[in-house]
Amino acid sequence: MTIDSRLRHSTPSRLSLERLQTLLPWLLPLGLLLLWQVASANQWMSEQVLPAPAVVWLSLLELSHGELWAHLSISLQRLFWGLLGGISIGVLLGALLGASPRAERTIFPTFAALAQVPTLAWIPLFMLLFGIGEALKLVVMIKAVIVPITIHTLVGVRDAQPRLREAAAVLRLPPHLRLWRLTIPAALPSFMAGLRLALATGWASLLAVELLASSEGIGYLMVWGRQLFMLDIVFVCIFVVGLFGVLLDKLVGGLDQRLVHWPHPPTAEFRRRPQQGWQRLQALWLPLALLALWQAAVSLRWVDAAILASPLDALRTTWSGLVDGSLSAGLLSSLQRAIGGLLIGGSLGLASGILLGLSRPAERLFGPTLGALRQIAIFAWVPLLTAWFGLGETAKLVFVSLATFFPLLIASQRGIAALSPQLDEAAHALRLNRRQRLLRLVLPGATPAIFAGLRIALIYAWLGTIGAEYFMPSDGGIGSLMIGAQQLFRMDQVMAGMLLIGITGALLNSLGQLIEARATRWRTA
């Protein structure tokens, strides 16, 4: 057979393979749609619990005539103003901390301590301080956005290339040229990474507060549909939330590619500078001043004690709650939910990530669908999960598992995909089977990425647990205790819960860092 004849015979098979690869990403969503249609047609579940795809489509068309866009426009306006306020404050604060070592030593420890308290834990306090109007949504959004923007801007400004700084000093560039030609280009890659994270956290936080306290917006529309058991509306809202999540992520990604066109590290890592003994004392000035101001505001009745409890009252309530077991039992119950959800969701995420990382067909089949689901804000699933599983432990466990699934999925898949191709050559040379290749080459090489994902999953497990207890009230859990205290105007209990949530979150973060460092110490030994 000549070369030309072999090419003629190979071309159709190659075209068929390319067509199959093009169709692979559509097989899973089409299969799920078919399964959904069969389940609704055979009434495997009640129509109130699982509406037919045709019903959801008709609801989408009906809501698209005005009501859906009205609520969505309100949510997007809130998102815009929250992003504007959070980004503006975060950039200014991050630039100040990055440019001034003294400001970093004085302000950042307090900022980091407050950032350990998740945005959800602030909502009961913000409700009492600002009510349930637009001010609440704006403050929650700013709190969610300001943390990643500040940290990433700080890293970008502080870690600008030293050689460029030396060159700017030798050339005696004036401050405005140094800002535009050195500081901004150096900080922009880190800032864009923070912007993408801020957009995701801001969008999720907005949905959370709209689910809890709102009379309009896409989150309110979901709650309204859930209360009336019109789950077709809930499905429509989930689709819209996911669609706009994808669009917003693509928008930030396009801006990143357009604005940052020079080589740069893909992520920013915060590294603390070594401090002398007297410099460590500077970190105490700001928290002590804030505590003194807080105590003075309560003692001099600048603020009603029913709205803002004194720090001493908050500490007494925390201590008494730990001693009598009310707070400690709630904290233990929340930790059990977090660990249970992490074990289920994290295990499934790790297994899925390994499968997608090792198998190109599996990545093409499952990757696009999982990527689209990842863009749906986690709190958008709450109305659907409560309708399917009720308000009990099953719903909470599923929610926490969902929150921890994607961090380990993404981390393990990317870690395996980033492995050197030389590992395949080594596996063939050593004649390793698939199991030996996985255990001796793939998993050790992807260990840093997997344990970095585990650290993030620990944080998400704790955040998901607090969110589950907010939206699915129960007799146990620190989040449920805080919601109950907020309804009774017990500000000391609200602040005690915030304190324990923040401390627990910081401990889980430290535990994740310790596990990651120990698991990967062989790489730096």
C-alpha positions as CSV (number, residue, x, y, z in Angstrom):
1,M,0.0,0.0,0.0
2,T,1.4,3.4,-1.0
3,I,1.7,6.4,1.2
4,D,-1.2,8.2,-0.6
5,S,-3.5,5.2,-0.2
6,R,-2.7,5.0,3.5
7,L,-3.4,8.7,3.9
8,R,-6.8,8.3,2.1
9,H,-7.7,5.4,4.4
10,S,-6.6,7.2,7.6
11,T,-8.3,10.5,6.8
12,P,-11.9,9.3,7.4
13,S,-11.0,7.6,10.7
14,R,-9.2,10.7,11.8
15,L,-12.2,12.8,11.0
16,S,-14.5,10.4,12.8
17,L,-12.2,10.6,15.9
18,E,-12.3,14.4,15.8
19,R,-16.0,14.4,15.5
20,L,-16.3,12.1,18.4
21,Q,-14.0,14.3,20.5
22,T,-16.2,17.3,19.6
23,L,-19.3,15.4,20.7
24,L,-17.9,14.1,24.0
25,P,-18.5,17.2,26.1
26,W,-22.2,17.1,25.1
27,L,-22.8,13.5,26.0
28,L,-23.0,14.0,29.8
29,P,-25.5,17.0,29.8
30,L,-27.6,15.3,27.2
31,G,-27.6,12.1,29.2
32,L,-28.6,13.9,32.3
33,L,-31.3,15.7,30.5
34,L,-32.6,12.4,29.1
35,L,-32.5,10.8,32.6
36,W,-34.4,13.9,34.0
37,Q,-37.1,13.5,31.3
38,V,-37.5,9.8,32.0
39,A,-37.7,10.3,35.7
40,S,-40.3,13.0,35.4
41,A,-42.3,11.0,32.8
42,N,-42.4,7.9,34.9
43,Q,-43.0,10.0,38.1
44,W,-40.1,8.5,39.9
45,M,-40.3,11.7,42.0
46,S,-43.2,14.1,42.6
47,E,-43.7,16.9,40.1
48,Q,-43.4,19.3,43.0
49,V,-40.0,18.0,43.8
50,L,-38.7,17.3,40.2
51,P,-40.6,19.3,37.6
52,A,-40.3,18.1,34.0
53,P,-37.7,19.8,31.7
54,A,-40.5,21.1,29.5
55,V,-42.1,22.8,32.6
56,V,-38.8,24.4,33.5
57,W,-38.3,25.6,29.9
58,L,-41.8,27.2,29.8
59,S,-41.1,28.9,33.2
60,L,-37.9,30.3,31.8
61,L,-39.8,31.7,28.8
62,E,-42.5,33.1,31.0
63,L,-40.2,34.7,33.5
64,S,-38.0,36.1,30.7
65,H,-40.8,38.4,29.8
66,G,-39.9,40.7,32.7
67,E,-39.9,39.3,36.2
68,L,-36.7,37.4,35.9
69,W,-34.7,40.3,34.4
70,A,-36.2,42.7,37.0
71,H,-34.9,40.6,39.9
72,L,-31.6,39.9,38.1
73,S,-31.0,43.5,37.4
74,I,-31.4,44.4,41.1
75,S,-28.9,41.7,42.1
76,L,-26.4,42.9,39.4
77,Q,-26.8,46.5,40.7
78,R,-26.0,45.3,44.2
79,L,-23.1,43.3,42.9
80,F,-21.8,46.4,41.0
81,W,-21.9,48.7,44.0
82,G,-20.5,46.1,46.3
83,L,-17.6,45.4,43.9
84,L,-17.0,49.1,43.4
85,G,-16.8,49.8,47.2
86,G,-14.9,46.7,48.1
87,I,-12.3,47.0,45.2
88,S,-11.8,50.7,45.9
89,I,-11.2,50.2,49.6
90,G,-9.2,47.1,49.1
91,V,-6.8,48.6,46.5
92,L,-6.2,51.7,48.7
93,L,-5.6,49.6,51.8
94,G,-3.5,46.9,50.0
95,A,-1.4,49.6,48.4
96,L,-0.8,51.3,51.7
97,L,0.2,48.0,53.4
98,G,2.4,46.9,50.5
99,A,4.2,50.2,50.3
100,S,4.8,50.8,54.0
101,P,6.3,48.1,56.1
102,R,5.3,50.0,59.3
103,A,1.7,50.1,58.1
104,E,1.8,46.4,57.4
105,R,3.2,45.6,60.8
106,T,0.6,47.8,62.5
107,I,-2.6,47.1,60.5
108,F,-2.3,43.8,58.8
109,P,-2.4,41.5,61.8
110,T,-5.7,43.0,62.9
111,F,-7.0,42.9,59.4
112,A,-6.0,39.2,59.1
113,A,-7.7,38.4,62.4
114,L,-10.9,40.0,61.3
115,A,-10.7,38.3,57.9
116,Q,-10.6,34.9,59.7
117,V,-14.3,35.5,60.6
118,P,-16.1,34.5,57.5
119,T,-18.6,36.8,55.9
120,L,-21.5,34.6,56.8
121,A,-20.7,34.9,60.5
122,W,-20.9,38.7,60.2
123,I,-24.5,38.7,58.8
124,P,-26.4,38.4,62.2
125,L,-24.4,41.3,63.5
126,F,-24.8,43.4,60.4
127,M,-28.6,42.7,60.5
128,L,-28.8,44.2,63.9
129,L,-26.6,47.2,63.0
130,F,-28.0,48.0,59.5
131,G,-31.4,46.3,59.3
132,I,-32.3,44.2,56.4
133,G,-32.4,46.9,53.7
134,E,-29.9,47.8,51.0
135,A,-27.3,48.9,53.5
136,L,-27.0,45.3,54.7
137,K,-26.4,43.9,51.2
138,L,-23.8,46.6,50.5
139,V,-21.9,46.0,53.7
140,V,-21.9,42.2,53.2
141,M,-20.6,42.6,49.7
142,I,-17.9,45.0,50.7
143,K,-16.8,42.7,53.5
144,A,-16.6,39.7,51.0
145,V,-14.7,41.6,48.3
146,I,-12.3,43.7,50.4
147,V,-10.4,40.7,51.9
148,P,-9.0,39.1,48.6
149,I,-8.5,42.5,47.0
150,T,-6.5,43.8,49.9
151,I,-4.3,40.7,50.3
152,H,-3.5,40.4,46.6
153,T,-2.8,44.1,46.1
154,L,-0.6,44.0,49.2
155,V,1.4,41.1,47.7
156,G,1.7,42.7,44.3
157,V,2.9,46.1,45.6
158,R,5.2,44.7,48.2
159,D,6.8,42.0,46.1
160,A,7.6,44.2,43.0
161,Q,10.8,43.1,41.5
162,P,13.8,44.5,43.5
163,R,15.9,44.9,40.4
164,L,13.3,47.2,38.8
165,R,13.1,49.2,42.0
166,E,16.9,49.6,41.9
167,A,16.7,50.7,38.3
168,A,14.0,53.2,39.1
169,A,16.1,54.6,41.9
170,V,19.2,54.8,39.6
171,L,17.1,56.5,36.9
172,R,15.6,58.8,39.5
173,L,12.1,58.3,38.2
174,P,9.6,60.7,39.7
175,P,6.8,59.2,41.9
176,H,4.1,59.3,39.2
177,L,6.3,57.5,36.6
178,R,7.4,54.9,39.2
179,L,3.7,54.3,40.0
180,W,2.6,53.9,36.3
181,R,5.7,52.1,35.0
182,L,6.7,50.0,38.0
183,T,4.2,49.6,40.8
184,I,1.0,49.1,38.8
185,P,2.5,46.6,36.2
186,A,4.1,44.7,39.0
187,A,0.9,44.5,41.1
188,L,-1.5,44.0,38.3
189,P,-1.1,40.1,37.9
190,S,-1.7,39.6,41.6
191,F,-4.6,42.1,41.6
192,M,-6.3,40.3,38.7
193,A,-6.0,37.0,40.6
194,G,-7.6,38.7,43.6
195,L,-10.3,40.2,41.4
196,R,-11.4,36.8,40.1
197,L,-11.6,35.5,43.7
198,A,-13.4,38.6,44.9
199,L,-16.0,38.3,42.1
200,A,-16.7,34.7,43.0
201,T,-17.0,35.4,46.8
202,G,-19.0,38.6,46.2
203,W,-21.5,36.8,44.0
204,A,-21.9,34.0,46.5
205,S,-22.2,36.3,49.5
206,L,-24.8,38.4,47.7
207,L,-27.0,35.3,47.0
208,A,-26.6,34.3,50.7
209,V,-27.8,37.6,52.0
210,E,-30.6,37.7,49.5
211,L,-31.7,34.2,50.6
212,L,-31.7,35.3,54.2
213,A,-33.1,38.9,54.1
214,S,-34.4,40.4,50.9
215,S,-37.7,41.1,49.2
216,E,-36.2,41.4,45.7
217,G,-33.3,40.0,43.7
218,I,-32.5,36.6,42.2
219,G,-31.9,35.1,45.7
220,Y,-35.4,36.2,46.8
221,L,-36.9,34.8,43.7
222,M,-35.4,31.4,44.5
223,V,-36.7,31.5,48.1
224,W,-40.2,32.6,46.8
225,G,-40.3,29.6,44.4
226,R,-39.1,27.2,47.1
227,Q,-41.7,28.4,49.6
228,L,-44.5,27.9,47.0
229,F,-42.9,24.5,46.0
230,M,-42.6,25.9,42.4
231,L,-39.2,24.3,41.9
232,D,-39.3,25.1,38.2
233,I,-38.6,28.7,39.2
234,V,-35.7,27.4,41.4
235,F,-34.2,25.5,38.5
236,V,-34.5,28.6,36.2
237,C,-32.7,30.7,38.9
238,I,-30.0,28.1,39.3
239,F,-29.4,28.1,35.5
240,V,-29.3,31.9,35.4
241,V,-26.9,32.1,38.4
242,G,-24.6,29.6,36.7
243,L,-24.8,31.4,33.4
244,F,-23.8,34.7,34.8
245,G,-21.1,33.1,36.9
246,V,-19.6,31.7,33.7
247,L,-19.9,35.1,32.0
248,L,-18.4,37.0,34.9
249,D,-15.5,34.6,35.1
250,K,-14.9,34.8,31.3
251,L,-15.0,38.6,31.6
252,V,-12.3,38.7,34.3
253,G,-10.2,36.1,32.4
254,G,-10.5,38.3,29.2
255,L,-9.4,41.4,31.1
256,D,-6.5,39.4,32.6
257,Q,-5.3,38.3,29.1
258,R,-5.7,41.8,27.7
259,L,-4.1,43.8,30.5
260,V,-1.4,41.4,31.7
261,H,0.6,40.4,28.6
262,W,4.0,39.8,30.2
263,P,5.3,36.7,32.0
264,H,4.2,36.6,35.6
265,P,3.5,34.0,38.4
266,P,-0.1,32.7,38.1
267,T,-0.9,33.2,41.8
268,A,0.2,35.4,44.6
269,E,1.5,33.9,47.9
270,F,1.5,35.9,51.0
271,R,4.8,35.7,52.9
272,R,5.3,37.4,56.3
273,R,8.6,39.2,56.8
274,P,10.7,38.4,59.8
275,Q,10.1,40.9,62.6
276,Q,12.1,42.1,65.5
277,G,10.8,42.0,69.1
278,W,9.8,45.6,69.2
279,Q,8.2,45.4,65.8
280,R,5.9,42.7,67.0
281,L,4.5,45.1,69.6
282,Q,3.3,47.4,66.8
283,A,0.7,44.8,65.9
284,L,-1.0,45.3,69.3
285,W,-1.6,49.0,68.9
286,L,-4.5,48.9,66.6
287,P,-6.5,46.0,68.2
288,L,-6.0,47.6,71.7
289,A,-7.2,51.0,70.3
290,L,-10.2,49.4,68.7
291,L,-11.1,47.6,71.9
292,A,-10.8,50.8,73.9
293,L,-13.0,52.6,71.4
294,W,-15.5,49.8,71.4
295,Q,-15.7,49.8,75.3
296,A,-16.0,53.6,75.4
297,A,-18.8,53.6,72.8
298,V,-20.8,51.1,75.0
299,S,-19.9,52.7,78.3
300,L,-20.8,56.2,77.2
301,R,-23.9,55.0,75.4
302,W,-22.9,56.2,72.0
303,V,-24.5,53.0,70.7
304,D,-27.5,51.1,72.2
305,A,-26.3,48.2,74.3
306,A,-29.0,46.1,72.7
307,I,-27.3,46.6,69.4
308,L,-23.6,46.5,70.4
309,A,-22.6,44.5,73.5
310,S,-19.3,45.5,75.2
311,P,-16.2,43.4,74.6
312,L,-16.2,42.3,78.3
313,D,-19.8,41.1,78.0
314,A,-18.9,39.1,74.8
315,L,-15.9,37.5,76.6
316,R,-18.1,36.6,79.6
317,T,-20.7,35.1,77.4
318,T,-18.1,33.1,75.5
319,W,-16.5,31.8,78.7
320,S,-19.9,30.9,80.3
321,G,-21.1,29.2,77.1
322,L,-18.0,27.1,77.0
323,V,-18.2,26.2,80.7
324,D,-22.0,25.3,80.7
325,G,-21.6,23.5,77.4
326,S,-24.1,25.5,75.2
327,L,-21.4,27.0,73.0
328,S,-19.0,24.1,73.2
329,A,-21.7,21.6,72.2
330,G,-22.8,23.7,69.3
331,L,-19.2,24.1,68.2
332,L,-18.6,20.3,68.4
333,S,-21.8,19.6,66.4
334,S,-20.7,22.1,63.7
335,L,-17.2,20.5,63.5
336,Q,-18.7,17.0,63.1
337,R,-20.8,18.3,60.2
338,A,-17.7,19.9,58.6
339,I,-15.6,16.8,59.0
340,G,-18.4,14.5,57.7
341,G,-19.0,16.7,54.6
342,L,-15.3,17.0,54.0
343,L,-14.8,13.2,54.1
344,I,-17.6,12.6,51.6
345,G,-17.2,15.6,49.2
346,G,-13.4,15.7,49.4
347,S,-13.1,12.0,48.7
348,L,-15.4,12.2,45.7
349,G,-13.5,15.4,44.5
350,L,-10.1,13.7,44.8
351,A,-11.2,10.6,43.0
352,S,-12.9,12.6,40.2
353,G,-9.8,14.9,39.9
354,I,-7.5,11.9,39.5
355,L,-9.8,10.4,36.9
356,L,-10.0,13.6,34.9
357,G,-6.2,14.2,35.2
358,L,-5.2,10.7,34.0
359,S,-7.8,10.2,31.3
360,R,-8.2,12.6,28.4
361,P,-11.5,11.1,27.3
362,A,-12.9,11.4,30.8
363,E,-11.7,15.0,31.0
364,R,-13.5,15.8,27.7
365,L,-16.6,13.9,28.8
366,F,-17.0,15.2,32.3
367,G,-14.8,18.3,32.5
368,P,-17.0,20.9,30.7
369,T,-20.1,19.9,32.7
370,L,-18.3,20.0,36.0
371,G,-16.7,23.3,35.1
372,A,-20.1,24.8,34.4
373,L,-21.5,23.4,37.7
374,R,-18.5,24.9,39.5
375,Q,-19.6,28.4,38.4
376,I,-22.9,28.1,40.2
377,A,-22.6,29.9,43.5
378,I,-22.8,27.4,46.3
379,F,-25.7,29.1,48.0
380,A,-27.8,28.9,44.9
381,W,-28.3,25.1,45.7
382,V,-29.9,25.8,49.1
383,P,-33.5,26.0,48.0
384,L,-33.2,22.9,45.8
385,L,-31.5,20.9,48.5
386,T,-34.0,21.8,51.2
387,A,-36.8,20.8,48.9
388,W,-35.2,17.5,48.1
389,F,-33.8,16.6,51.5
390,G,-35.7,18.8,54.0
391,L,-34.0,20.7,56.8
392,G,-32.4,17.8,58.6
393,E,-28.8,16.4,58.8
394,T,-28.9,14.9,55.3
395,A,-29.4,18.3,53.6
396,K,-26.6,19.8,55.7
397,L,-24.2,17.0,54.9
398,V,-25.0,17.2,51.2
399,F,-24.4,20.9,51.2
400,V,-21.1,20.7,53.0
401,S,-20.0,17.9,50.7
402,L,-20.9,20.0,47.7
403,A,-18.8,22.9,49.1
404,T,-15.7,20.7,49.5
405,F,-16.0,18.7,46.3
406,F,-14.7,21.3,43.8
407,P,-11.6,22.4,45.6
408,L,-10.1,18.9,45.7
409,L,-11.4,18.2,42.2
410,I,-9.7,21.2,40.7
411,A,-6.5,20.9,42.7
412,S,-5.9,17.2,42.0
413,Q,-6.8,17.5,38.3
414,R,-4.5,20.4,37.8
415,G,-1.7,18.8,39.8
416,I,-1.7,15.7,37.7
417,A,-2.1,17.7,34.4
418,A,1.0,19.7,35.4
419,L,3.2,16.6,35.9
420,S,6.3,16.3,33.6
421,P,5.8,14.1,30.5
422,Q,9.1,12.4,31.5
423,L,7.1,10.5,34.2
424,D,5.4,8.6,31.4
425,E,8.7,7.7,29.9
426,A,10.0,6.6,33.3
427,A,6.8,4.4,33.8
428,H,7.4,2.7,30.5
429,A,11.1,2.2,31.1
430,L,10.3,0.6,34.6
431,R,7.4,-1.4,33.1
432,L,5.0,-0.2,35.8
433,N,1.4,-1.1,35.6
434,R,-1.4,1.5,36.1
435,R,-1.6,0.9,39.8
436,Q,2.1,1.2,40.3
437,R,2.3,4.2,38.1
438,L,-0.5,5.9,40.1
439,L,1.0,5.1,43.6
440,R,4.7,5.6,42.8
441,L,4.8,8.4,40.3
442,V,1.5,10.3,39.8
443,L,0.3,10.8,43.3
444,P,3.7,11.7,44.8
445,G,4.2,14.2,42.0
446,A,0.8,15.8,42.5
447,T,1.0,15.7,46.3
448,P,1.6,19.5,46.7
449,A,-1.4,20.4,44.6
450,I,-3.6,17.9,46.3
451,F,-2.8,19.0,49.8
452,A,-3.1,22.7,48.8
453,G,-6.6,21.7,47.6
454,L,-7.2,20.0,50.9
455,R,-6.3,23.1,52.8
456,I,-8.9,25.1,50.8
457,A,-11.4,22.3,51.3
458,L,-11.0,22.5,55.0
459,I,-11.9,26.2,54.9
460,Y,-14.8,25.6,52.6
461,A,-16.1,22.8,54.8
462,W,-16.3,25.2,57.7
463,L,-17.9,27.9,55.7
464,G,-20.4,25.4,54.2
465,T,-21.3,24.2,57.7
466,I,-22.1,27.7,59.0
467,G,-24.1,28.4,55.8
468,A,-26.0,25.1,56.2
469,E,-26.9,25.9,59.8
470,Y,-28.1,29.4,58.8
471,F,-30.4,28.2,56.0
472,M,-31.4,24.9,57.6
473,P,-32.0,25.7,61.3
474,S,-31.6,22.9,63.7
475,D,-31.2,22.3,67.4
476,G,-27.4,22.0,67.3
477,G,-24.6,24.0,65.7
478,I,-22.9,27.3,66.3
479,G,-24.6,28.9,63.2
480,S,-28.1,28.0,64.5
481,L,-27.2,29.4,67.9
482,M,-26.2,32.7,66.3
483,I,-29.3,33.0,64.2
484,G,-31.4,32.4,67.3
485,A,-29.5,34.9,69.3
486,Q,-29.9,37.5,66.6
487,Q,-33.6,37.0,66.6
488,L,-33.6,37.6,70.4
489,F,-31.3,40.6,70.2
490,R,-28.7,38.8,72.3
491,M,-25.7,40.6,70.9
492,D,-23.3,39.1,73.4
493,Q,-24.2,35.6,72.1
494,V,-23.8,36.7,68.5
495,M,-20.4,38.1,69.2
496,A,-19.4,35.0,71.2
497,G,-20.4,32.9,68.2
498,M,-18.4,35.1,65.9
499,L,-15.4,34.8,68.1
500,L,-15.5,31.0,68.2
501,I,-16.2,30.7,64.4
502,G,-13.2,33.0,63.7
503,I,-10.9,31.1,66.0
504,T,-12.0,27.7,64.7
505,G,-11.5,28.9,61.1
506,A,-8.0,30.1,61.9
507,L,-7.1,26.8,63.5
508,L,-8.5,24.8,60.6
509,N,-6.4,27.0,58.2
510,S,-3.3,26.5,60.3
511,L,-4.0,22.7,60.4
512,G,-4.3,22.7,56.6
513,Q,-1.0,24.5,56.3
514,L,0.7,22.1,58.7
515,I,-0.6,19.1,56.9
516,E,0.4,20.5,53.5
517,A,3.9,21.4,54.8
518,R,4.5,17.9,56.4
519,A,3.1,16.1,53.3
520,T,5.4,18.0,50.9
521,R,8.5,18.4,53.1
522,W,10.3,15.7,51.1
523,R,10.4,18.1,48.1
524,T,12.4,20.7,50.0
525,A,14.5,18.3,52.1
